[in-house]
């Protein structure tokens, strides 16, 4: 029967640096042909969207791997910088209006790998 649930596997999905599961790893090391190498952080995407908002555009900041409280603090800082409203929904910061350039410049000061997304 194929209703078997895997209990143990010899395949390693643990980080060689901290020995935690790769998805929970904080040191971001992974083995590559026997040599440890650092995982590249996923990009932080800054984009503009107006779908489902009756033509009103918002700037979206996604890809931030921060806790909910830290996201809200960062969102408040970005809203103050842009002089507009916004919110945090499902781990994505939404700022009212098109402020991609200002937000990208501010995020570049604190994070690496910030990218503009979309047109």
C-alpha positions as CSV (number, residue, x, y, z in Angstrom):
1,X,0.0,0.0,0.0
2,X,1.2,3.5,-0.6
3,X,-0.3,5.0,2.6
4,X,3.1,4.7,4.3
5,X,4.4,7.7,6.2
6,X,8.1,8.3,6.2
7,X,9.5,8.1,9.7
8,X,13.3,8.2,9.0
9,X,15.4,9.0,6.0
10,X,19.1,8.8,5.4
11,X,18.8,11.8,3.1
12,X,20.2,14.8,5.0
13,X,18.2,18.1,5.0
14,X,20.1,19.5,7.9
15,X,22.4,22.5,7.7
16,X,26.1,21.5,8.2
17,X,26.7,24.7,10.2
18,X,23.9,24.8,12.8
19,X,22.4,21.3,12.3
20,X,18.9,22.6,12.0
21,X,16.5,21.9,9.1
22,X,17.5,23.9,6.1
23,X,14.2,25.9,6.1
24,X,14.9,26.9,9.8
25,X,18.6,27.6,9.4
26,X,19.9,30.9,10.6
27,X,23.6,30.6,9.6
28,X,22.6,30.0,5.9
29,X,25.3,27.4,5.1
30,X,24.8,24.5,2.8
31,X,27.1,21.8,1.5
32,X,28.0,22.0,-2.1
33,X,30.0,18.9,-3.2
34,X,31.6,18.7,0.2
35,X,32.3,22.4,0.5
36,X,30.2,24.6,2.7
37,X,28.9,27.8,1.0
38,X,26.6,30.5,2.0
39,X,23.1,30.6,0.7
40,X,22.1,33.9,-1.1
41,X,19.3,35.7,0.7
42,X,16.1,35.9,-1.4
43,X,15.6,39.2,-3.0
44,X,13.4,41.9,-1.4
45,X,10.9,42.9,-4.1
46,X,9.5,46.5,-4.4
47,X,6.7,46.7,-6.9
48,X,3.6,48.7,-7.8
49,X,0.1,47.2,-8.1
50,X,-3.4,48.6,-8.7
51,X,-5.4,45.5,-9.4
52,X,-8.5,45.2,-7.2
53,X,-8.1,48.7,-5.8
54,X,-10.3,50.6,-8.1
55,X,-7.4,52.1,-10.0
56,X,-5.6,53.3,-6.9
57,X,-1.9,52.2,-6.9
58,X,0.0,50.9,-4.0
59,X,3.7,50.0,-3.5
60,X,4.3,46.5,-2.3
61,X,7.4,45.3,-0.4
62,X,7.6,41.5,-0.3
63,X,10.3,39.0,0.5
64,X,11.2,40.4,3.9
65,X,11.9,37.6,6.3
66,X,11.0,39.5,9.5
67,X,8.7,38.8,12.4
68,X,5.3,40.5,12.4
69,X,6.2,43.1,14.9
70,X,9.4,44.0,13.0
71,X,7.4,44.2,9.8
72,X,4.9,46.7,11.4
73,X,7.8,48.8,12.7
74,X,9.4,48.9,9.3
75,X,6.0,49.7,7.6
76,X,5.5,52.6,10.0
77,X,9.0,54.0,9.2
78,X,8.3,53.7,5.4
79,X,4.8,55.3,5.8
80,X,6.4,58.2,7.6
81,X,9.1,58.5,4.9
82,X,6.6,58.6,2.1
83,X,4.0,60.6,3.9
84,X,1.2,58.2,3.2
85,X,-0.9,55.4,4.7
86,X,-0.3,51.7,4.4
87,X,-0.6,48.3,6.1
88,X,0.9,44.9,6.5
89,X,-1.0,42.0,5.0
90,X,0.3,38.4,4.8
91,X,3.9,39.4,5.3
92,X,3.8,42.0,2.6
93,X,4.0,45.8,3.3
94,X,1.5,47.9,1.3
95,X,2.2,51.6,1.0
96,X,-0.4,53.8,-0.7
97,X,0.8,55.5,-3.8
98,X,3.8,55.0,-6.1
99,X,6.9,55.4,-3.8
100,X,9.1,52.7,-5.3
101,X,12.2,54.9,-5.6
102,X,12.1,56.3,-2.1
103,X,11.4,52.9,-0.5
104,X,14.2,51.2,-2.5
105,X,16.7,53.8,-1.4
106,X,15.7,53.4,2.2
107,X,15.7,49.6,2.1
108,X,19.2,49.6,0.5
109,X,20.5,51.3,3.6
110,X,19.4,48.3,5.8
111,X,19.2,45.2,3.6
112,X,21.1,43.7,0.7
113,X,19.5,42.3,-2.4
114,X,16.7,44.9,-2.8
115,X,15.2,44.8,-6.3
116,X,12.6,46.8,-8.2
117,X,9.9,44.5,-9.6
118,X,7.5,45.1,-12.5
119,X,7.3,48.1,-14.9
